[in-house]
């Protein structure tokens, strides 16, 4: 009787573990940009607004909205912001706006080779979500960002409508993967929930780790700006992906310690049953 009774427990443990690590199978990439553009210039870099017409899910090339100089594409096929330039910002428009339906979306971006300097609190890198009408930014002033998610010095920052959530440490330099989850509620007047994480690798995401959270009322967007501020800050940007699941944006969930315990229990119980 004992041997028969442990089998459901094995199944239960396995189901819990798989459920914790699984991602939806109905994957759908909304937009992606890998900056995979050939290097054809003598100085080893291409202007993003000249070559930036690839990827999927975009209505136009990368362009400059008059609020900074252009990123370059380096030989590693990344959007490159050298130390010598103070502010670099380029914008691209999605094929369709997001936020008009009740749904969850994920946005991933990799910030590579960072060297933040905490001395002046101005080293900023990341993405801003914005709104367009007829390829023109609908904003109260040039440079306005409805939502910003990225790093500021050694902090991670998630800001929506003036509500900031800074987490320390958000980055210690080097490479970081940033993941933004937006839970849209299409009910008029509802607050959409934004949750952000920073971690070392797209293959090491644990949703139970420390995150940032804020809200935005009736939030919609159809444009993404890549951002780098300050002359003493260096960063490369890569793998900008928008999707409806973690699988869409290339994120792998690692089992948390509790799940590892369940795995061990399932194996041990299974071995006992086989005896």
Secondary structure by P-SEA (a helix, b strand, c coil): cccccaaaaaaaaaaaaaaacccccccccccccccccccccccccccccccccccccccccccccccbbbbbbcccccccccccccbbbbbbbcccccccccbbbbbbbbbcccccccccccbbbbbbbbccccccccccccccccccccccccbbbbbcccbbbbccccccccbbbbbbbbbccccccbbbbbbbbbccccccccccccccccccccccccbbbbbcccccccccccccccccccccccccccccaaaaaaaaaaaaaaaaaac
